[in-house]
Amino acid sequence: MYNKEVQTADYEEEHGERMTVEQMRLQIAKEYEAHHAQKERELEEESAKLDREIEEEIQGQPMHTATDELLTFPA
């Protein structure tokens, strides 16, 4: 079961003035976009790392073919 709690808080601008609903929406959207962009960068970095690891593993092992498998079966 999924249970999401909603938290509320007073958002204040740098000058201490209360923000309007529209200002809060813009601030939240900006924070969401920044968080989303960061997560996307992290995923791209992880993907590139995994690609490099796979390539290194492939280069470090001899290529096996179906014929190789047939030749190594015990008699």
FENBEL-V888924 format. One record per residue. N is the residue number from 1. NEAR is the number of other ideal C-beta (glycine too) atoms within 8 Angstrom. Layout:
# FENBEL-V888924
N:NEAR
N:NEAR
This chain:
# FENBEL-V888924
1:2
2:3
3:4
4:4
5:4
6:4
7:4
8:3
9:4
10:4
11:9
12:7
13:9
14:3
15:4
16:5
17:6
18:7
19:10
20:6
21:6
22:6
23:10
24:10
25:8
26:8
27:10
28:8
29:8
30:8
31:8
32:8
33:8
34:8
35:8
36:8
37:8
38:8
39:8
40:8
41:8
42:8
43:8
44:8
45:8
46:8
47:8
48:8
49:8
50:8
51:8
52:8
53:8
54:8
55:8
56:8
57:8
58:7
59:6
60:5
61:6
62:3
63:4
64:5
65:6
66:5
67:6
68:8
69:9
70:7
71:6
72:5
73:6
74:2
75:2
